[in-house]
Amino acid sequence: MKTQSLPTAVILALSIFLLSCSKTETTPIPQPEPYNGQSASQPAEPPGVPVSNNTSRDEGLKLIEGTDCLTCHKMDAKLIGPSYQEVAAKYTEADLDMLAQKIIDGGKGNWGHIPMTPHTGLSKDNAKLMVKYILSLKNQ
């Protein structure tokens, strides 16, 4: 009799195992929404930057966010290059053209030995908008 109960127990165990492994329930994997060219919400202003209705200032910020500038610069702290607040404290509106050209041509020596990458594909007008935004951070 013992020989009959052992195969029955094995068959029963295998049956339970197979049934437990054959469930078709799965957790669905969330899929991202397709990109439609519009963002769901407006990006938040960087810390320490007051909200403004000044369109050229906002355009300047958008241009900065759309380039590689934030790789080396932060609004309020030195990273690889100076913070934008440090730049704003050093320069005035009279330096607008020179700074815009510096963004386009790149440079070295004003803030240390690490050169700033040139942005030759940037128009002078867009570079000026970026500088206007940076200069608006004076005393913040």
Phi, psi and omega in degrees: 000327180296328180293333179280327184284330179294310178297327179294318179294320179294317179296317179297316180295316178296320179298315179296317179299313181295321179293321181289333180272351186262014178295140180261000179289132175222158175273125181292144177271124180297137179253138179292151176291144177296145181286127181246008178088353179240138178276149183292326179218158179288141177294146180285148175294145176300154181304140177083001180253117181291150178288137184220152176265005181290109186294321180294325177295315179296320178296321178299317178296317179298321178296318178298315180294334182273356179247190179269011185303319184287358173289326184247341184237145171240165181294316192232012180209145177294136175243255171272316175254181182292158174290158178295328177293324176295319178297315180298325180289331184275329187244166179233179177301334179296339181265007186306307182296318181297316181292321178298318179293326178296322177297318182289314185275339188081181180179175181202143172109335181284332184231017181131194186267349180279121183286150174271134180295135175289152178236068188294339179277358183270134178285157179298321180297317179292322177297323177295320177298321179295316179295319178301319177297313182299315180294335179290349180273003180304133177064031177250000000 
